[in-house]
Structure formats: C-alpha cells, structure tokens
C-alpha cells in the first residue's frame, strides 16, 4: 500500500508490499500519486515471479546447512561423517531442487544401490584380497534414513516440501526393497 506525505512543501511517496519498501520525493502531488500507483502495480505483478524457497534450495545446499548446524551444536564426528557421505551416495541428486526429488527417483536409486558391489576387508591396492559382495539392504536403508534426516531438517526450517524418503520406507520391508509395479 502506498502513502503520500507532505514535508517541507515536497511530496514524499512510499510504497510497501510484502516487506519491500520504496521511497521517492516529488514536487507535486499528482506525480507522487502516479508513481505510487505504478510501483504498487509493478510490485504486485512481480510477486508472481518470486521463486519459492523449495525452488532455490538444492540437495547439496540442504546437506551443507545440516553440516553447519552439526558444527554449531558440537555434534558427533560420526554424525557429521554420515551426513557428509550423503553427497557421495546421492551425487546424482545434488543439483536437484529439494522440492523436485520424488519417491520414485529415490526408489530407482535404492534399486541401483542394491546392485552395486562393495569390497569387504583386504587391502585397497590388492584386488586378490578381501571379499566382493553386493550392498546389503540394511546398508541401503541406513543411507536413506540419513537422507530422511536432511529432508526433515529442511521441513523444520520452514521449507514447504514433503519428505519423499518416508514414502520410500513403505517399499523397504523385510530386509529387501520391494519395487512397485
């Protein structure tokens, strides 16, 4: 809403919409009124172009915010390490807006994780030592539980999203991932 006040023979116009304020001083009242109408109309139309917060925050940003909170609260080194590893586990989603990540996208990633092989034991530089095995379903569930913490944290911070991982847990049952048909 705009206001016009007279001060020292000049017209001071102010427009305030959605915590945005504009001020200008004019020599005559008619010019001040025209300016107020123009700026009100402009600000009202620009509100449609304001991106929502979930369109600005990427998954990588959300993980960084959680890591910053852990540092500020002197969280455990293990928790910090687990959260930091999310950038590796979900690197395909790091540039996605947090509100664009869906349960189906995560379900596809869970299926891929189950088919990945890992080396247990042995020396890193010697492929003849250790055991090569597939990723356990429990490991996949644990990784998604950590991802769920990120989504819950962003919801707590006021971002209007749903946690797609909670829907995913319906498919993670009995130590296996049930892919919907």
For each residue, the residues with C-beta under 8 A, 3 or more apart:
1: 15 16 17 40
2: 13 14 15 16 36 37 39 40
3: 13 14 36
4: 11 12 13 14 29 32 33 36
5: 11 12 14
6: 9 10 11 12
7: 10 12 25
8:
9: 6
10: 6 7 25 26 27
11: 4 5 6 25 26 27 28 29 31 32
12: 4 5 6 7 23 24 25 32
13: 2 3 4 23 24 25 26 32 33 35 36
14: 2 3 4 5 21 22 23
15: 1 2 21 22 36 39 40 43
16: 1 2 19 20 21 22
17: 1 20 40 43 44 47
18: 43 47
19: 16
20: 16 17 43
21: 14 15 16
22: 14 15 16 39 43
23: 12 13 14
24: 12 13 32 35
25: 7 10 11 12 13
26: 10 11 13 29 31 32 35
27: 10 11 31
28: 11 31 32
29: 4 11 26 32 33
30: 33 34
31: 11 26 27 28 34 35
32: 4 11 12 13 24 26 28 29 35 36
33: 4 13 29 30 36 37
34: 30 31 37 38
35: 13 24 26 31 32 38 39
36: 2 3 4 13 15 32 33 39 40
37: 2 33 34 40 41
38: 34 35 41 42
39: 2 15 22 35 36 42 43
40: 1 2 15 17 36 37 43 44
41: 37 38 44 45
42: 38 39 45 46
43: 15 17 18 20 22 39 40 46 47
44: 17 40 41 47
45: 41 42 48 49
46: 42 43 49 50
47: 17 18 43 44 50
48: 45
49: 45 46
50: 46 47
51: 55 56
52: 55 56 99 160
53: 56 57 158 159 160
54: 57 97 98 99 159 160 161
55: 51 52 97 99
56: 51 52 53 97
57: 53 54 61 62 97 98 99 154 159
58: 61 62 94 95 96 97 98
59: 62 63 90 93 94 95 96 98 101 150
60: 63 64 87 94 95
61: 57 58 64 65 98
62: 57 58 59 65 66 98 150 151 153 154
63: 59 60 66 67 83 84 86 87 94 150
64: 60 61 67 68
65: 61 62 68 69 153 154 157
66: 62 63 69 70 83 149 150 153
67: 63 64 70 71 80 83 84
68: 64 65 71 72
69: 65 66 72 73 75 153
70: 66 67 73 75 79 80 83
71: 67 68 74 75 80
72: 68 69
73: 69 70
74: 71
75: 69 70 71 79 80
76: 79 80
77: 80 81
78: 81 82
79: 70 75 76 82 83
80: 67 70 71 75 76 77 83 84
81: 77 78 84 85
82: 78 79 85 86 146
83: 63 66 67 70 79 80 86 146 149 150
84: 63 67 80 81 87
85: 81 82 88 89 143 146
86: 63 82 83 89 90 143 146 147 150
87: 60 63 84 90 91 94
88: 85 91
89: 85 86 113 143 147
90: 59 86 87 93 94 109 147
91: 87 88 94
92: 109
93: 59 90 96 101 105 109
94: 58 59 60 63 87 90 91
95: 58 59 60
96: 58 59 93 100 101
97: 54 55 56 57 58 100 101
98: 54 57 58 59 61 62 101 151 154 159 161
99: 52 54 55 57 159 160 161
100: 96 97
101: 59 93 96 97 98 105 106 164
102: 105 106 164
103: 106 107 164 165 167 168
104: 107 108
105: 93 101 102 108 109 164
106: 101 102 103 109 110 144 147 164 165 168
107: 103 104 110 111 168 171 177 179 180
108: 104 105 111 112
109: 90 92 93 105 106 112 113
110: 106 107 113 114 140 144 168 171 172 177
111: 107 108 114 115 177 179
112: 108 109 115 116
113: 89 109 110 116 135 139 140 143
114: 110 111 134 135 137 140 177
115: 111 112 134 135
116: 112 113 134 135
117: 132 133 134 135
118: 132 133 134 135
119: 122 124 130 131 132
120: 130 131 132 133
121: 129 130 131
122: 119 126 128 129 130 131
123: 126 129 130
124: 119
125:
126: 122 123 129
127:
128: 122
129: 121 122 123 126
130: 119 120 121 122 123
131: 119 120 121 122
132: 117 118 119 120
133: 117 118 120 136
134: 114 115 116 117 118
135: 113 114 115 116 117 118 139 140
136: 133 139 140
137: 114 140 141 172 175 176 177
138: 141 142 175
139: 113 135 136 142 143
140: 110 113 114 135 136 137 143 144 172 177
141: 137 138 144 145 169 172
142: 138 139 145 146
143: 85 86 89 113 139 140 146 147
144: 106 110 140 141 147 148 165 168 169 172
145: 141 142 148 149 165
146: 82 83 85 86 142 143 149 150
147: 86 89 90 106 143 144 150 151 165
148: 144 145 151 152 163 165 166 169
149: 66 83 145 146 152 153
150: 59 62 63 66 83 86 146 147 153 154
151: 62 98 147 148 154 155 161 163 164 165
152: 148 149 155 156 163
153: 62 65 66 69 149 150 156 157
154: 57 62 65 98 150 151 157 159 161
155: 151 152 158 159 161 162 163
156: 152 153
157: 65 153 154
158: 53 155
159: 53 54 57 98 99 154 155
160: 52 53 54 99
161: 54 98 99 151 154 155
162: 155 166 167
163: 148 151 152 155 166 167
164: 101 102 103 105 106 151 167 168
165: 103 106 144 145 147 148 151 168 169
166: 148 162 163 169
167: 103 162 163 164 170
168: 103 106 107 110 144 164 165 171 172
169: 141 144 148 165 166 172
170: 167 173
171: 107 110 168 177 178 179 180
172: 110 137 140 141 144 168 169 177 178
173: 170 176 178
174:
175: 137 138
176: 137 173
177: 107 110 111 114 137 140 171 172
178: 171 172 173
179: 107 111 171
180: 107 171
181:
